[in-house]
């Protein structure tokens, strides 16, 4: 019960689980889903976050995720160390590559959300008790270094001790991991778009990396080790807190496009006995929460069906995301005909993903105890044919009128769900803000008062013990005024 050492493959299991559950699908995604208006915070901490009262700037809000991020970084670096030439497991190339890629991924999550952070001295606790804060620009150089090293590592195999089934995602497949690494590189290359006037080379590199990444949803980098006792993190949060409700802003965006997800993704009660909202029942249900103006309470508003998606995957990187990335890059390059075809594939893949999460909600053992989610006859059925018709009839004309706006809007809609993709959507919105692109209308009235959080506050485990972090944190109000480096800020 007090292990001092473990094989690298066992550490990989913990790294992947903590990355998915604590970093991608945990507090970050839950809070950010309210900032980007996929959901509405309606109770306690989430209500205060919705109304920009204390929570967005408090050092206690994200402390658990802050601590988990550094612990995950420490463990991923340990995997790299063990599998290096001078480590205890030399020759375990695939395992080392997983460690390198997860180092890059978790480091990117932390710096994307917090800006300048402790890094170069942060995971050497025997030498540095109050690590310095590094600049995000320098951190990003290390992120790409670790991704590129991972791609090289995935050319090899595990010759000492295969990671095998300790790898809960790809069971040690170097081919699949290499595809994931190229997709992750494409994602983070987009961060630099606001920083350069001529983005052609960057965009071409994005397309090249996507072309080396996933070819179907079966290859995506998703954590799916959820069961009756191990819940999808969004459902786990809701079942214990009931602090989020359906977003009127999100509902209206779907409805105005005649999107088939409009009457498939919302339920009239998100506790025990729930019924899917349809056109015939929309006027008879409890209200959909108005962003920034909701009355605090539990179960008093309609909910998204995703709070019931008990076994829905957590996407570290999804197939539909890399397709949206490619569509954006092609559109910005002026290759709109190619972009349109890629966007159609992305929209279809995103709707198929939504259908999978809805099915997980229908099959939730927690809801089945009370009879399950009731599905009226006029509920939209989501499938490939419906998705293709939706694109041809609704999306294609909007794309023809304004290609880039529709790509980014469809990505925003496609990342709505139970899969932890609110984190990346938050970064997309900040990136568009930095580029002067007002494609996604956010309706929380607090935003008009300069209260849209541009970043997250440092965790109080460091603001109270590390003078470097304490000085950077101050009173926390900088979260409303100072964007991160890649979004035009200085820290």
C-alpha positions in Angstrom: 0.0 0.0 0.0 3.0 2.3 0.0 4.8 1.5 -3.3 8.0 3.3 -4.0 8.3 2.2 -7.6 6.3 0.7 -10.4 6.9 -0.5 -14.0 6.3 2.2 -16.6 3.4 0.4 -18.1 1.5 0.5 -14.8 2.2 4.2 -14.5 0.8 4.7 -18.0 -2.6 3.4 -16.8 -2.7 6.0 -14.2 -1.6 8.8 -16.6 -4.3 8.0 -19.1 -7.0 7.7 -16.5 -6.1 10.9 -14.8 -5.7 12.8 -18.1 -9.2 11.7 -19.2 -11.1 11.9 -15.9 -9.4 14.8 -14.0 -8.0 16.9 -16.8 -10.2 16.6 -19.9 -13.5 15.6 -18.4 -13.4 17.0 -14.9 -13.7 20.4 -13.3 -12.1 22.2 -16.3 -14.7 20.9 -18.7 -17.6 21.3 -16.3 -16.9 25.0 -15.5 -15.8 25.9 -19.0 -19.0 24.4 -20.5 -20.8 27.2 -18.7 -18.4 29.9 -19.9 -18.9 28.8 -23.5 -22.7 28.3 -22.9 -22.9 24.7 -23.7 -24.5 24.4 -20.2 -25.7 26.9 -17.6 -24.5 26.9 -14.0 -27.6 26.9 -11.8 -26.5 25.9 -8.3 -23.8 26.7 -5.7 -20.2 27.0 -7.2 -21.5 26.7 -10.8 -24.2 29.3 -10.2 -21.5 31.7 -8.9 -19.3 30.9 -12.0 -22.3 31.6 -14.3 -22.8 35.0 -12.7 -19.0 35.7 -12.5 -19.3 36.0 -8.7 -16.0 35.0 -7.0 -15.6 31.6 -8.6 -13.9 32.5 -11.9 -11.2 34.4 -10.1 -10.8 32.4 -6.9 -7.6 30.3 -6.4 -9.7 27.6 -4.8 -12.0 27.0 -7.8 -9.6 24.9 -9.9 -7.1 23.8 -7.3 -8.0 20.1 -7.5 -7.5 20.1 -11.3 -4.3 22.2 -10.9 -2.8 19.7 -8.5 -4.0 16.7 -10.6 -2.4 18.3 -13.7 1.0 18.5 -12.1 0.8 15.0 -10.6 -0.1 13.7 -14.0 2.8 15.6 -15.6 5.2 14.2 -12.9 4.0 10.6 -13.7 4.2 11.0 -17.5 7.8 12.4 -17.1 8.6 9.4 -15.0 7.4 7.1 -17.8 9.8 8.9 -20.2 12.7 8.7 -17.7 12.2 4.9 -17.1 12.1 4.1 -20.8 15.0 6.3 -21.9 18.4 4.8 -22.8 19.7 5.4 -19.3 16.5 4.4 -17.5 15.5 1.1 -16.0 13.4 0.0 -19.1 15.4 1.0 -22.2 13.9 -0.1 -25.5 10.3 0.4 -24.5 9.8 2.9 -27.3 6.0 2.8 -27.4 5.6 3.2 -23.7 8.1 6.1 -23.8 6.1 7.7 -26.6 2.9 7.5 -24.6 4.8 9.3 -21.8 6.1 11.9 -24.1 2.8 12.6 -25.8 0.9 12.8 -22.5 3.5 15.1 -21.1 2.9 17.4 -24.1 -0.9 17.1 -23.8 -1.1 17.8 -20.1 1.4 20.6 -20.3 -0.6 22.2 -23.1 -3.8 21.9 -21.1 -2.3 23.6 -18.1 -0.6 26.5 -20.0 -3.6 27.0 -22.3 -5.9 27.5 -19.3 -3.5 29.2 -16.9 -1.0 31.0 -19.2 2.5 31.3 -17.8 3.0 28.5 -15.3 5.7 26.7 -13.3 7.2 24.1 -15.7 11.0 23.7 -16.0 11.4 23.4 -12.2 8.0 22.2 -11.4 8.3 18.4 -11.4 11.6 18.2 -9.5 10.3 18.5 -6.0 13.6 17.3 -4.3 15.4 20.3 -5.8 12.8 23.1 -6.3 10.3 23.9 -3.5 9.1 27.1 -5.1 9.5 26.6 -8.9 9.8 29.7 -11.1 7.1 30.6 -13.6 8.0 30.0 -17.3 6.7 31.9 -20.2 4.0 30.3 -22.3 6.0 31.0 -25.5 8.9 28.9 -24.1 6.5 26.2 -22.8 5.0 25.7 -26.3 8.5 25.0 -27.7 8.7 22.1 -25.2 5.2 20.9 -26.1 6.2 20.5 -29.7 9.5 18.9 -28.8 7.7 16.3 -26.8 5.2 15.7 -29.6 7.9 15.3 -32.2 9.9 13.0 -29.9 6.7 10.9 -29.4 6.2 10.5 -33.1 9.8 9.2 -33.4 9.3 6.8 -30.4 6.1 5.4 -32.1 8.3 4.3 -35.0 9.7 1.6 -32.6 8.3 -1.1 -30.4 8.3 -2.2 -26.8 11.3 -4.6 -26.6 11.7 -4.7 -22.8 8.2 -5.1 -21.5 5.1 -4.3 -23.7 2.6 -1.9 -22.2 -0.2 -4.1 -23.6 -3.5 -3.9 -21.9 -2.1 -1.4 -19.3 -2.7 1.0 -22.2 -6.4 1.4 -21.7 -6.9 3.1 -25.1 -4.8 1.5 -27.8 -3.3 -1.6 -26.0 0.1 -0.6 -27.1 -0.5 0.0 -30.9 2.3 2.2 -32.1 0.4 2.9 -35.3 -2.6 4.3 -33.6 -0.6 6.3 -31.1 1.4 7.8 -34.0 -1.8 8.9 -35.7 -3.0 10.5 -32.4 0.3 12.4 -32.0 0.0 13.9 -35.5 -3.6 14.9 -34.7 -2.5 16.5 -31.4 0.2 18.4 -33.2 -2.3 19.8 -35.7 -4.5 21.0 -32.8 -1.7 22.9 -31.1 -0.3 24.4 -34.3 -3.6 26.3 -34.6 -2.7 28.2 -31.4 -0.1 30.3 -33.2 -2.6 31.7 -35.8 -3.2 35.0 -33.9 0.5 35.6 -33.6 1.6 35.7 -37.3 0.3 37.8 -40.2 1.1 35.1 -42.9 -0.3 31.8 -41.6 0.1 29.8 -44.9 3.0 27.6 -43.8 1.3 26.9 -40.4 -2.0 26.0 -42.1 -0.3 23.7 -44.6 1.5 22.0 -41.7 -1.9 21.5 -39.9 -3.4 19.9 -43.0 -0.3 17.6 -43.4 -0.5 16.4 -39.8 -4.3 15.8 -40.0 -3.7 13.7 -43.1 -1.5 11.5 -41.0 -4.0 11.2 -38.2 -7.3 9.3 -37.7 -9.3 8.0 -40.7 -12.4 7.0 -38.7 -13.9 7.4 -35.2 -12.7 3.9 -34.3 -9.1 5.3 -34.2 -9.8 8.4 -32.1 -8.0 8.9 -28.8 -10.8 8.3 -26.4 -11.0 6.9 -22.9 -14.0 4.5 -22.5 -13.3 2.6 -19.3 -16.6 3.7 -17.8 -19.2 1.4 -16.1 -21.9 1.3 -13.5 -19.4 2.0 -10.7 -17.0 4.3 -12.8 -19.2 7.0 -14.3 -18.5 9.4 -17.1 -17.2 12.5 -15.3 -20.0 14.9 -16.4 -22.7 12.5 -15.1 -20.7 11.8 -12.0 -20.5 15.5 -11.3 -24.2 16.1 -12.0 -25.4 13.1 -10.0 -23.6 14.4 -6.9 -24.2 18.1 -7.4 -27.1 18.8 -9.8 -25.5 22.2 -10.5 -25.9 22.6 -14.3 -28.9 23.0 -16.5 -29.7 23.3 -20.2 -28.4 26.4 -22.0 -31.0 28.5 -23.8 -28.1 30.0 -25.9 -27.1 26.5 -27.0 -30.7 25.5 -27.7 -31.4 28.6 -29.8 -28.3 28.0 -31.9 -29.5 24.5 -32.8 -33.1 25.5 -33.3 -32.3 28.4 -35.7 -30.4 26.0 -37.9 -33.1 23.3 -37.9 -30.5 21.1 -36.4 -31.7 17.5 -35.8 -29.9 17.6 -32.4 -32.3 20.3 -31.2 -35.0 17.8 -30.2 -32.7 15.0 -29.2 -30.3 16.6 -26.8 -32.5 18.1 -24.0 -34.7 16.6 -21.3 -37.5 18.2 -19.3 -36.2 16.9 -16.0 -32.6 15.8 -15.3 -33.3 13.8 -12.2 -34.7 10.2 -12.2 -37.9 10.5 -14.4 -36.8 12.4 -17.5 -38.5 13.0 -20.9 -36.8 14.1 -24.1 -38.1 17.6 -25.2 -39.9 17.7 -28.5 -41.6 20.4 -30.6 -45.0 19.2 -29.1 -43.8 19.5 -25.5 -41.5 22.5 -25.6 -44.1 24.9 -24.2 -45.2 22.5 -21.4 -41.9 21.8 -19.8 -39.8 23.4 -17.0 -37.9 26.3 -18.6 -34.6 26.1 -20.4 -32.1 28.2 -18.3 -31.4 31.7 -19.6 -27.6 32.3 -19.6 -26.4 34.6 -16.8 -30.0 35.2 -15.6 -31.0 31.8 -14.1 -32.6 31.6 -10.7 -30.5 29.4 -8.4 -31.9 26.0 -7.8 -31.6 22.3 -8.5 -33.9 20.4 -10.9 -35.9 23.5 -11.6 -34.8 23.9 -15.3 -34.5 21.5 -18.2 -31.2 19.8 -18.8 -29.0 18.5 -21.5 -29.3 14.8 -22.0 -25.6 14.4 -21.6 -25.8 14.6 -17.8 -27.3 11.1 -18.1 -24.6 9.8 -20.5 -23.3 7.3 -17.9 -20.8 5.5 -20.2 -20.0 8.1 -22.8 -16.4 8.3 -23.8 -14.0 11.1 -22.8 -12.3 12.4 -25.9 -8.7 13.3 -25.5 -8.8 13.9 -29.2 -11.8 12.9 -31.4 -12.1 12.1 -35.0 -14.6 14.9 -35.6 -12.3 17.4 -34.0 -9.4 16.7 -36.4 -11.9 16.9 -39.3 -13.1 20.4 -38.1 -9.4 21.4 -37.7 -8.7 20.4 -41.3 -11.8 22.1 -42.6 -10.8 25.3 -40.8 -7.2 25.2 -42.2 -8.4 24.5 -45.7 -10.9 27.4 -45.5 -8.3 29.8 -44.3 -6.1 28.7 -47.2 -8.8 29.5 -49.6 -9.4 25.9 -50.6 -13.2 26.1 -49.9 -14.4 23.3 -52.1 -12.1 20.8 -50.3 -13.1 22.3 -47.0 -16.8 21.9 -47.7 -16.3 18.1 -48.3 -14.2 17.8 -45.1 -16.8 19.8 -43.2 -19.6 17.5 -44.3 -17.6 14.5 -43.0 -17.0 16.3 -39.8 -20.6 17.2 -39.2 -21.7 13.6 -39.9 -19.1 12.3 -37.5 -20.1 14.7 -34.8 -23.8 13.8 -35.1 -22.9 10.1 -35.0 -20.9 10.8 -31.8 -23.8 12.7 -30.3 -26.1 9.7 -31.1 -23.6 7.4 -29.3 -23.8 9.6 -26.1 -27.6 9.8 -26.3 -27.7 6.0 -26.5 -25.5 5.9 -23.4 -28.0 8.1 -21.6 -30.9 5.8 -22.7 -29.0 2.9 -21.3 -28.0 4.5 -18.0 -28.5 2.1 -15.2 -29.1 5.1 -12.8 -32.0 6.3 -14.9 -33.3 2.8 -15.7 -33.9 2.3 -12.0 -36.7 4.8 -12.3 -38.0 3.7 -15.7 -35.4 5.2 -17.9 -35.5 8.4 -20.0 -38.9 8.6 -21.8 -38.7 9.1 -25.6 -41.8 10.6 -27.3 -42.6 9.5 -30.8 -41.5 12.9 -32.3 -38.0 12.8 -30.9 -35.4 13.4 -33.6 -33.6 10.2 -34.5 -29.9 10.8 -35.2 -28.1 8.7 -37.8 -25.9 9.1 -40.8 -28.7 9.7 -43.3 -30.2 12.4 -41.1 -26.8 14.0 -40.7 -26.1 14.1 -44.4 -29.5 15.6 -45.2 -29.0 18.2 -42.5 -25.7 19.2 -44.0 -27.0 19.4 -47.6 -30.2 21.4 -46.7 -29.1 23.6 -43.8 -25.3 23.7 -43.4 -24.2 23.9 -47.0 -26.0 27.2 -47.9 -24.6 28.8 -44.7 -21.1 27.6 -45.6 -21.5 29.0 -49.1 -22.4 32.4 -47.6 -19.7 32.5 -45.0 -17.4 29.4 -45.1 -15.2 30.2 -42.1 -18.0 31.2 -39.8 -19.9 28.0 -40.6 -16.9 25.8 -40.0 -16.3 27.3 -36.6 -20.0 27.3 -35.7 -20.4 23.7 -36.6 -17.3 22.8 -34.6 -18.7 24.7 -31.6 -22.0 22.7 -32.0 -20.2 19.4 -32.7 -18.1 19.6 -29.5 -21.3 20.0 -27.3 -21.8 16.8 -25.2 -20.6 14.5 -22.5 -17.1 14.0 -23.9 -15.0 16.7 -22.3 -14.6 18.8 -25.4 -15.6 22.1 -23.8 -12.0 22.7 -22.9 -10.9 22.8 -26.5 -14.0 24.9 -27.5 -13.0 27.4 -24.8 -9.6 27.7 -26.4 -11.2 28.1 -29.9 -13.3 30.9 -28.7 -10.4 32.8 -27.2 -8.3 32.2 -30.3 -11.1 33.7 -32.5 -11.4 36.6 -30.1 -7.7 37.3 -30.6 -8.2 37.2 -34.3 -11.2 39.6 -34.3 -13.6 36.8 -35.4 -17.0 37.2 -33.8 -18.5 33.9 -35.1 -19.9 32.5 -31.9 -22.5 34.7 -30.1 -22.3 34.3 -26.4 -25.4 35.6 -24.6 -24.5 35.8 -21.0 -25.0 39.5 -20.1 -22.1 39.5 -17.8 -19.8 39.2 -20.8 -20.8 42.7 -21.8 -19.3 44.0 -18.6 -15.9 42.6 -19.4 -16.6 39.5 -17.3 -15.8 36.7 -19.8 -12.9 34.8 -18.2 -9.9 34.9 -20.5 -8.1 32.3 -18.5 -8.3 30.4 -15.2 -6.8 31.4 -11.8 -3.8 29.6 -10.4 -4.6 26.9 -7.7 -4.3 27.9 -4.1 -2.0 25.0 -3.2 0.6 27.2 -5.0 -0.7 30.7 -4.4 -0.3 30.1 -0.7 3.1 28.4 -0.8 5.0 29.6 -3.8 5.8 33.3 -3.8 6.3 33.3 -7.6 2.7 32.1 -8.2 1.3 34.3 -5.4 2.8 37.4 -7.1 1.4 36.4 -10.5 -2.0 35.7 -9.0 -2.5 38.9 -7.0 -6.2 39.3 -6.4 -7.2 37.1 -9.3 -9.0 39.8 -11.3 -6.4 39.5 -14.1 -8.5 36.5 -15.4 -10.9 39.1 -16.9 -8.4 41.4 -18.5 -5.2 39.5 -19.6 -5.4 36.9 -22.4 -2.8 34.2 -22.5 0.2 34.7 -24.8 -1.1 32.9 -27.9 -4.3 34.9 -27.6 -2.5 38.2 -27.7 -1.4 38.6 -24.1 2.0 38.8 -22.4 1.7 36.0 -19.8 
